[in-house]
Each structure stands twice: as structure tokens, then as C-alpha cells.
Amino acid sequence: MFSPGFSTADKVSELSGRGVGLDAVRTQVRGLKGNISITSEAGKGTTFTLRLPLTLTITKLLVFSVQSRLMAVAVDSLVAIVAAPVGDIQTLKGGQFYHWQEQFIPIYPQSIFQQNYQLPQTIAEHPKALTLPTNGKIPLLLIAGDSQTIAIQADQILYEQELAIKPFGRGIAPPDYLYGCTLLGDGTLLPVIDARTLVEYKKSSVTNRTPAAKPVAPVAKPQVAKPGLPEVAPAKTGETTILVIDDSLTSRQTLSSVLKKSGYRVLQARDGREGLEQLQQDANIHLVFCDIEMPRMNGFEFLTHCRPNYPKEKLPIVMLTSRSNEKHRQIAKYMGATTYLTKPFMEHELVKTLESCLTERFQMFRRGGELEEALMVAVD
């Protein structure tokens, strides 16, 4: 089937029958140091499997600069982007730590990137760059590994984009914490950080000098709750927890800032699977904002897995997506979405929808309680 000129077509047309299709596929795959295999079963069909090196996969990367040197890191490995007050930065035995959410995050020194940067220094200014605030604050990218989180001090953030990661050439001996490199649309080449390896690399140098955590008041052990949400509406806005599910870090941060400004507590998840884990871990989630197009588990799949344990009257789910056509709206409604909003959103409309969903949820609980009380009286 891969031989040049071989074809099963009866007639040759402009699109088929010339015997070059699979030959071209195999040539391209081999050129990428991959392979292609075939499994076939009579009467059922044929499966073509293409295998490519991991460093040739396409993933969503955040492009940023450190001392005029462009770098990239996978968005999935980012915990948050924060502007850390200088007062929250502590220095101990030559290392800096950021006190964040009751833990000390070691800050990766910019000088090490300068010493190990594999490419020429890039231009200092970029037309799409977002300059981070420096007035009394230090901009940090928080990156998660298997067992620890570290921080990188960034100067600018350009954008997040799906890009292909390629290996370095044989003439370069990169540090272990670099996957390879990627190529931007304007031809700029930049290295891509391997987050897990970078965290372990940093961890080995700070294990013996991490400061002791500040004492924290004991917290009462929460009661084990059934799947679902508290069956009473929160007395105050600050007691209301909202879960934001979106694979785009920028979208999550934007929506989270809007909700926090309105007084809500916000949790984040990068896809539907992580959203389900958040629901299982926190029984005090009152509403979910969910995107549709996400890796691992998309928004529709999330609805399918979520609704059996979290019905509409217990958990409102608002789909927030760039898909504005009627087809996606109908699918979301059929699968159990409470309502449907599109990006970009108007802040006041989003908050109004949120309040409406929470009010309706509370009314459902109240009607349910009244019905249960009436049934108990009837039984007596």
C-alpha cells in the first residue's frame, strides 16, 4: 500500500488513483523520526497508527521574557501568575522565597537562565508584550512539579499559543530542564522549559534551606459530605464558592478576577477531569463556569459525568464558550447545562446571570424542604 504508484482505485482522477498518498505520508513521518503501522480486520476496517516523538507534539505554551530573553513553558504546568508584594519575599542563606497560600515557594534566580540560555539574546521590546507591574511588586510565574511549586520572575508576557516543540540540534548541549525549542510566527526561536525537571533541579538546591512555615491556627476537620453542594444558600457573598473550568490560563484568570471583585471565592480547573476532582474534594462549590473545548475532558463530557451526582437543583453549570451557534447551545441544554454564555462576556451580564442562577438554586432547595416537611406531616 505504501509503494509509489500502487492504487486500488479503478479510475484515476485529480484527487485519487495515482498511488502517491500513503507513500507521501510515510515519507513525511519518517522525516520526523516517527513510524506508521497498520492493523486490518476483514469486514470491519483498517486502522492507521502514526507515532511521533514527544518533542514534536503541539501544546499550548505561554511565551514570556526574562532579561530580554524569550522563553516558553507549557500552560498546563502553570499554577498562577502573581504580582508578589516585596514584603512577602524572604531571603534565607542566599535564596529567595515567596510566602503564598501558607507555603514558601522558592524563586528561581534569573541569572541561571542567563548562564544556560541556548540562543542569542532577543530584542528587548516586542509589540505584543505585556509589561508586568514592578511598583513595589515582583511579577512571578508559579510552576508546579510532582511534589513542589517554584516561582520564576518574568519581565514580560507575550501571549499563549499552541506551538510545536522540536528537539535541539546535536551541536547544542542544553540543560536537562529544557524540552527543546519552538518557532514563533515571525521566525523567532526560543527554548521551552520542562517544568517537572526544572522544579526537581531547583528543589535539590533548596531542600536544606527552606524556611519553616509560619504557625497556622488549627482547623476543624470538615465533615464528610455526600456528592453535591450544601443544601442552604450562603448567607454572604464571600461564602459562595465558584468553580471556573477552562484550559486557557488567561481566560481563567480574567474570569476569576471578575468574580473575586464581586466578592466570591474562586477555584480553578484546567479541564473537565480536573473539575470533577475539585467537586469531589470540595463540597462547598455552589456554581460552575465551564468552557466547551478543552483537552482530556471537554465541557460536554464534563456535563455527562457530572450530572448523575450533581443534578441541576444542586449545582448550576454555566457554559462559557466562544461557540455561539445554536447547535452547541442545544447540545449543552440537552446535557444539563443551566444556561449558556459566550465569550467575550460583559462583566455586568455575567454577574447578573450568576446571581440569578444562585437565587433559583436557593428557591429550589426551599421548595424541596417545604415538600419534604409536608410529606412528613402527611405520614404522621
N, C-alpha and C positions, 0 to 999 in steps of 0.2 A: 504493500500500500504506500510505502514511502519512496518507492523507486521513481525517479524522474520519468515523466511520460506515461506512467501507468494510470488508467482510469477505468471505472466501472460504468461510466455514462454511455448510453447508446449514441448520443449525438453531441457534437462539440458546439458550445455556444460562447458568447463573450464572457460568461461568468463561470462556466464549468466545462469539464470534459477534457482539459488539456493535460491533466496529470502533474500539476505543479503545486497544488495546495498543501498536502501533507509534507512534501519534500521541503517546501519553504518553511513550514512550521518546525520541522526537525532541525533544519539548518540554524534557525534563529535560537531555538532552545539550546542547542549545543554551543552556540556562540556565547550564551550566558552561563555556560558551565553547568547546565542542567540536563535533564533527560525526560523522555516521554515514553510511556508504556501503554499497552492496550490489553483490555480484558473483554472477551466477547462470549455471549451465550446465545445459541441458536434460538430464534423465535422471540427473543426478549430485547436484545440490543447490544451495543458496544460502548465501553467506557474508555475515554482517553484521559490519562493522568499525566499532568505536567508537574515536574518537580524542579524548583529553582532554589538557589542558595538563599539563606535567610537575609543576607545583606543586600539582596536585590528586591526585597519586599517594599511595598508602598505603604507608608504610615503617616499619620498626622503629626507634624513637627512644629514646635514653637521656635522661631528664629529670633535670636537676641544677640546683643553685643556686650563684650567685656573688654574695656580699654581699647575700643576701636577694632576689636577682633570679633568677627561674626562666628557664632556657634549655633547649634540646634540641639534640641532634646525632645524626645517623644512626649506628646501631651499627656498620654496615659500615666506617665511616671511623675507628673506634677501634682503636688498636694494643694498648693496655693501660691498666689503671687501677693506679697505683702509689702507694705511700707513700714518698716520696723522703726519705732522711736529709738533714738540713740540711747535713751535711758534703759531700754530693755536689752541692750548689748553689753555683755560682760566679758572681760578679758581674764584668762587664767593660764599662767605658765606659757605665755606666748600664743595661745589660741583664743579665738573669739567664739562666743556662744550667744544665741538668741533665745530668750525665755518666751516660749509660745505655748499656750494651752497646757500649762503645768508641766512642760518638759523643756529641756535645754537642747537646742538644735545647734550643732557645730557648723560654723560658717567656713566654707571652702575659700582659702585665700586666692585672690585674683592673680597673684604673682606666679602660682604654679601653672595656670593656663598660659601665661606669657612664656614660661620656660619650655613648655611642651607643645605649643601651638605648631601645627604641621604645615601651615600655609602662610603666604605673605600677608602682612598687616593690611586690612581693608580700609576703605575710606572712612573717615570719622563720621560723616553725615550721610544719612540715607533718606530719600524723600518720603518713605512710608514709616519711618521710625517714630515710635512713641517714647519721648524722653520721660523717664520716671522722676518723681519728686525727690529732691535732696535737701529741702529746708527742714533740718532737724530730724530727718528720717533717712533710713538706708533701704533702698529697694532690694528685696530678696526673692529668689525663686526657691520654693521649698520642694525638694525632690525626695521621693520615697524609695527605699530599697527593701530588701526582705525583712530586715529587723530594725532599721533605723531610718530617720529622716535627716537630711543635711540641707544646708542653705547655700545658694550661690548669689553673690552680689552682682547684679546686672546693671548696665548703664542705660540701655535702650531695648525696647521690644519692637520688632518689626511687624510680625504677623504670625498666624498659624496657618499651615498649608499642608496638603497631602503631597509628599515628596518621596522619591525613590532613594534608598540608601545603598551606596556602592562601596566595595572594598577599596582600600588604598592600594596603590601600586607597589611592586616589590622593592622599589628604591626608597620607600619610606618605612621607618620602624616606629609606628605610633604607640602611644601609651596604651595600656590594657583597657583603660576606661573610655576609649573611643571605638564605636562600632565601625565607622568608616567615614565616608563623606557624602554630601549631596550637592546637587547643582540647581541653583535658582534660575528663574526665567531669564534674568539678564546675564547669565553666564557666570555668576559668582559661585565659587566653590567654597564650601565650608564643612568643618568636621561635625560629626554627630556624636553626642555623648551617650555612652552606655550607662544608664542611671544606676543599675544594681552594682556594677563593677566600681563605679565612682564612689558610691556610698561605702562599700567594703574597703576601698583604698583609703578613704578618709577615716573610716572607723578604726583602722589599725593604728592610726597616728594619734587618736584622741581617747582611746579606751581607758588609759591610765590617768587622764587629767580632766575627765568630765566632772563638773561641779555637782555637789549634792543638791537634789531638788529641794525647793522650799517646802516646809511642812504644810500639809493640806489638812483642813479640818475633816474628821471622819464623816463619811457619807452613809446614810442608812441604806441597807441593801434593799433594792427595789423588789416588789412582789412580782412573782411570775405571772405574766398576763397571757391570756389566750390571744391567738392571732386576731388582730383588729386594732381598734382605737378606743380611747376612753369614751364611755357612753354618756359623758356630760360635756357640754360646751365649756371652753376655758373662760374663767372669769375675766381675765385681762388679755389684751392682745399679745403681750410678752410671753404668755404661757402657751401660745399657739405655735406649733411646730409645723413647718412646711418642708417637704422633700422636693428638691429640684433634680431631675434626671435629664442629663444632656451630655453628649460626648464632646461638645465644644467647651473648652475651659472659659473662653471669652463670654459665651452665652450664659454659662453657669454663674460666673462672677457678676455679670451685669444684672441678671435677674435676682441674684442673692442680695446685691446692694440695694435694689429697689424694695425688696421685702423687708430687709433689716431696717431700712429707713422708715418703713411703715410700722415698725415695732414687732416684727415676727422673728421667731427663732428659725434658722435655716440649716438644713442638712443637704449635702450634695452627693450625687452618684453619677458615674461616668457612662453607665448603660443600664438596661433593664435588669440584668442579672445582679449588678451591684445594688440597684434599687430594691430588689426583693430582699437582699441581705440586710439592708438598712431597716426595712419594715419588720423583719424578724428580730432584729436587735433592739429596736426602739418602739415600744408600744404606745408612745405618745405623739405619733405623727397624725396630724389632723387633715392634711390635704397634700396632693402630689401634683406637681407640674412635670409633664413628661414630653420629651421630643419623640419623633417617629423614627427617623433614620439614625441608627446607632449600631456600632459593631457588637458582636457576641449575641446580644438580645435587643431587638428593636422595640419601638413603642407598642406595636400591635401584639407582639409576643409577650411583652410585659403585662398587657391587659389580660391576655389569655391565662397566664399563670397566676395573676394577682386576684382576679375576681372571685374564684371559688372560695377563698379565705377572707377576702376583704370586699364585701358587697357595697353597692352604691350608697346605701344609707349609712354605712360606717366610714367609708373612705372616698371622698370626691377626688376624681382624677381629671385634671385639666390638660388636654393635649395642646402643646405649644410648639408649633412647627412652621416651617416655611412653605409647606404644601398647602395651597389654598383651594385646590379643586374639590368639587362636590363628591367625587368618588372616595377620596380619603376621609372626608367628613362622615359619609355614610358608614364606611367600614369602622371608623372609631366609635360611632354611636352604637352600631350593632354589637361591638365587642365590649361595650360597657363604659365608655368614656362619659364623664358627666357633662362636659362642654368642650368646645374646640376653639382655640385662638391661633392666630397666625403671626409670624414674625415679618417685619419688625412690629413690636407692640407699642401701644400708647400706655404710658405708665398709669394714668388715672383709670383707664378702662380695665387694665389688668387687675388693679387693686379692687375695683368695684365688682368685678367678676368673682374674685377671691372671697370677698365679704359676702356676696350673695350665696355662694356655694356653702360657706361655713354656716350661714344663717339657716339655709334649707336643711343642712345636716342636723343641726340642733333641733329644728322643728320635727324632723323625722323621729329622733330619739324621744322627744317629749310625747309625740303621738303614740309611739311604741310603748312607752311606760304607762300611759293612760289606759291603753288597750289591755296590757297585762294586768293592771290593777282591777279593771272591770271584770276580767275573766276570773280572777281570784275571788272576787265578791260573789260572782255567779256560782262558782263551785261551792263556796261556803253555804 
